Each structure stands twice: as C-alpha cells, then as structure tokens.
C-alpha cells in the first residue's frame, strides 16, 4: 500500500514541523521586550514557553520514525 505509506510519511513530517515550530515559538517569546514592572507577566511568559516546549517535544518524539513490528512468534522446541 504505497499510498498509505506516503500519507503516513506526510503526517509525520507535519508533526515534526509543528514540533520545531513550537520549540521556536517557546524560545522567541523571550525576545519580545516587556516592562520589568509586571512580574505576573513574566510568570505567564514562563508558563506559556514551558507549555510550548513540552508540546513541541511531544510532537518531535511522536513524529519519529518507528518500525512497525508485530509480535514475534516463539520458536518451537524439537
């Protein structure tokens, strides 16, 4: 089923690109200048960046190529 394999590869590529994008967003949140007088805003930025980083990591780990193997039969004793 080559069509089904190409769809799986396409979906994995989309998930990997989403993971990299989420990681980039988590890092670039800290590049936006903010006023130092709002500590609650710093906490929100920290929480959002952690959420984006964890979600990006989940996408990167979930999009890895994993071989599909079924259960291995046990050898018969003779």
N, C-alpha and C positions, 0 to 999 in steps of 0.2 A: 504494500500500500504506500507508494511513493507520495501520493497527495497528502495522506495523513501525516507522514513524516515531515513534509515541508511545512505543514501547518504547525506542528509541534515545535519545529525549529524557529519559525517566525514568532510564535508566542514566547518562547524562551528569550529570544532577542529583545522583544518588547519589555519583558520583565527585567532583563539585565540593564537596558537603557533607563528604565524607570528607577532602578536601584542606584545607578550612577547619578541620575538627576536629583534624586532625593538627598544623596550624600552631598552633592554640590550645593544644594539649597541649604542644607544644615550648616555648611561652612560659611556660605556667603551672608547668612543672617547677621553674623558678627561684623561684617564690613560696613553695614549701614550705621552712620553716626547717630547717636542719640544723646539726649541731655543726661548728665550724671545725677540729676536731682530726683530721678524716678527709680528707686530700687525695685519696685514691683514690676516695672517694665523689663528690667534685667532678668528677673525670675521667669517672666513669661517667655522671653527670648531663650533662656536656658532650657525650659521645658519643651518649647517648640523644636529647638535644634536637637535635643535628645530624642524626641519622638520621630523626627525626620531621619535621624541617623539610624535608629533602631529599625524603622520601616525599610530604609534603604538596604540595611544589612540583611533583613529578611528576604527582600527581593533578590539580592545578589546570591544568597545561599539557596533560595528556591529555584533560581533560574540556571543553576549549574547543570551541566550535562551528566545525567546519571544513567548508567546502563540498566536496561530493563531485563532482569533475570527472574525467572520463575523459581519455584522450589526445586532443589537438586534431588534427584532420586538417590536413595541409598543403594549401594551395591549389594547384590545377593551373595550370600555365603554359599560356597560349594563344598 
